[in-house]
Amino acid sequence: MWIGWRKALLLLSLLAALPARADQNFIDDWYVALMAADRQKLGAMMSPDVKVSLLDLNVIQSKDEFIASLEEWQKAVAGATEKHRVAAIDGDITTVLACYDFPANEVLMSETFRVVDNLLVENVQRMVAENCDSY
C-alpha cells in the first residue's frame, strides 16, 4: 500500500525525532568486547568525550582512562563469564543487568548506556549485589 510521499516524509521525520538508545546488537557487542578486553573494539564504540562512571569506586573515567584500565580488567576477567539482559529503556538510556561470574566470586551490576549515533557517550555502573541470585 502506497502512503504517499508527504506521509512517508512525515513518518521519517517523526522516527528521526525519537531519542537514540543502545540497541541489543550494540549491547551484545559491548559485552563481547569487554570480556575480551578488546581495546580497539571498545574504543571504536565510544565517543571521544565519553564519560564512564564507576559509582561504587567514586570514579569517572575518560575514554583514554577507561581504555588504559582494560589491562588490569583483562587480568580480572581471566576465566570469568558474563551474562546480561536489558532491564529498562527510558528515552535514550538503556539499563542493563550484568552478572559477572569471576573464578572466586560473582557480582551483579546495573549498567546504563547512553548511545548517540551508535557511539557510547555515557556509561554508569553500580553494583546491585555481591552475587547473581536476583539476576
C-alpha positions as CSV (number, residue, x, y, z in Angstrom):
1,M,0.0,0.0,0.0
2,W,1.4,3.4,-1.0
3,I,1.0,6.1,1.7
4,G,2.2,9.0,-0.4
5,W,5.5,10.8,-0.3
6,R,4.3,13.5,2.2
7,K,3.1,11.0,4.7
8,A,6.3,8.9,4.2
9,L,8.4,12.1,4.8
10,L,6.4,12.9,7.9
11,L,6.8,9.4,9.3
12,L,10.5,9.5,8.7
13,S,10.9,12.9,10.4
14,L,8.9,11.6,13.4
15,L,11.1,8.5,13.6
16,A,14.2,10.7,13.4
17,A,13.0,12.7,16.3
18,L,12.8,9.7,18.6
19,P,15.6,9.5,21.1
20,A,18.5,7.3,20.3
21,R,19.2,4.3,22.5
22,A,21.5,1.4,22.6
23,D,20.1,-1.4,20.6
24,Q,20.6,-5.1,21.5
25,N,23.4,-5.6,19.0
26,F,25.3,-2.7,20.5
27,I,24.9,-4.1,24.0
28,D,25.8,-7.6,22.9
29,D,28.9,-6.3,21.1
30,W,29.9,-4.2,24.1
31,Y,30.0,-7.2,26.4
32,V,31.8,-9.5,24.0
33,A,34.5,-6.8,23.6
34,L,34.5,-6.1,27.3
35,M,35.1,-9.7,28.3
36,A,37.9,-9.9,25.7
37,A,39.3,-6.6,26.9
38,D,39.4,-5.7,23.3
39,R,40.7,-2.1,23.5
40,Q,40.4,-1.5,19.7
41,K,36.7,-2.6,19.5
42,L,35.7,-0.8,22.7
43,G,37.5,2.4,21.7
44,A,35.6,2.3,18.3
45,M,32.3,2.0,20.2
46,M,33.0,5.1,22.4
47,S,32.7,8.8,21.5
48,P,35.8,10.8,22.1
49,D,34.2,12.6,25.0
50,V,32.6,9.6,26.7
51,K,32.3,9.5,30.5
52,V,32.4,6.2,32.3
53,S,31.2,6.5,35.9
54,L,32.0,3.7,38.3
55,L,29.7,4.7,41.2
56,D,31.0,2.2,43.7
57,L,34.5,3.5,43.3
58,N,33.5,7.1,43.0
59,V,35.5,7.3,39.7
60,I,34.7,9.0,36.4
61,Q,36.9,7.9,33.5
62,S,37.5,9.5,30.2
63,K,37.8,7.3,27.1
64,D,41.6,7.1,27.4
65,E,41.4,6.3,31.1
66,F,38.9,3.5,30.5
67,I,40.9,2.0,27.7
68,A,44.1,2.1,29.9
69,S,42.2,0.4,32.7
70,L,41.5,-2.6,30.4
71,E,45.0,-4.0,31.1
72,E,44.0,-4.6,34.7
73,W,40.5,-5.7,33.7
74,Q,41.9,-8.3,31.4
75,K,43.6,-10.0,34.3
76,A,40.5,-9.8,36.4
77,V,38.3,-11.5,33.8
78,A,40.6,-14.3,33.0
79,G,38.4,-17.4,33.4
80,A,35.3,-15.3,34.1
81,T,31.9,-15.5,32.3
82,E,29.3,-12.8,31.9
83,K,25.6,-12.8,31.1
84,H,23.4,-9.7,30.6
85,R,19.9,-8.6,29.8
86,V,18.2,-5.2,29.1
87,A,16.3,-4.3,32.2
88,A,14.8,-1.0,31.1
89,I,14.8,1.6,28.4
90,D,13.9,5.2,29.3
91,G,14.3,7.6,26.5
92,D,17.9,7.5,25.4
93,I,19.1,5.5,28.5
94,T,19.3,1.7,28.3
95,T,19.8,-0.1,31.6
96,V,21.4,-3.5,31.6
97,L,21.7,-6.0,34.4
98,A,25.1,-7.8,34.0
99,C,26.2,-10.8,36.0
100,Y,29.9,-11.3,36.1
101,D,31.0,-14.7,37.3
102,F,34.6,-14.5,38.3
103,P,36.6,-17.6,39.3
104,A,36.5,-16.5,43.0
105,N,33.2,-14.6,43.2
106,E,30.3,-13.2,41.3
107,V,28.8,-9.7,41.2
108,L,25.5,-8.3,39.8
109,M,25.8,-4.9,38.2
110,S,23.4,-2.3,36.8
111,E,24.9,-0.5,33.9
112,T,23.4,2.3,31.9
113,F,24.3,3.2,28.4
114,R,23.5,6.4,26.6
115,V,24.3,6.0,22.9
116,V,24.2,8.7,20.2
117,D,24.9,7.9,16.6
118,N,25.9,4.4,17.6
119,L,28.6,5.7,19.9
120,L,28.6,5.4,23.7
121,V,28.6,8.9,25.2
122,E,27.8,7.9,28.8
123,N,28.1,4.7,30.9
124,V,27.2,4.5,34.6
125,Q,28.0,1.3,36.5
126,R,26.9,0.4,40.0
127,M,26.9,-2.9,42.0
128,V,23.5,-4.3,42.8
129,A,24.5,-7.4,44.7
130,E,27.6,-9.5,45.6
131,N,26.0,-12.5,43.8
132,C,23.8,-13.0,40.9
133,D,20.9,-14.7,42.7
134,S,18.5,-12.0,41.6
135,Y,19.6,-11.9,38.0
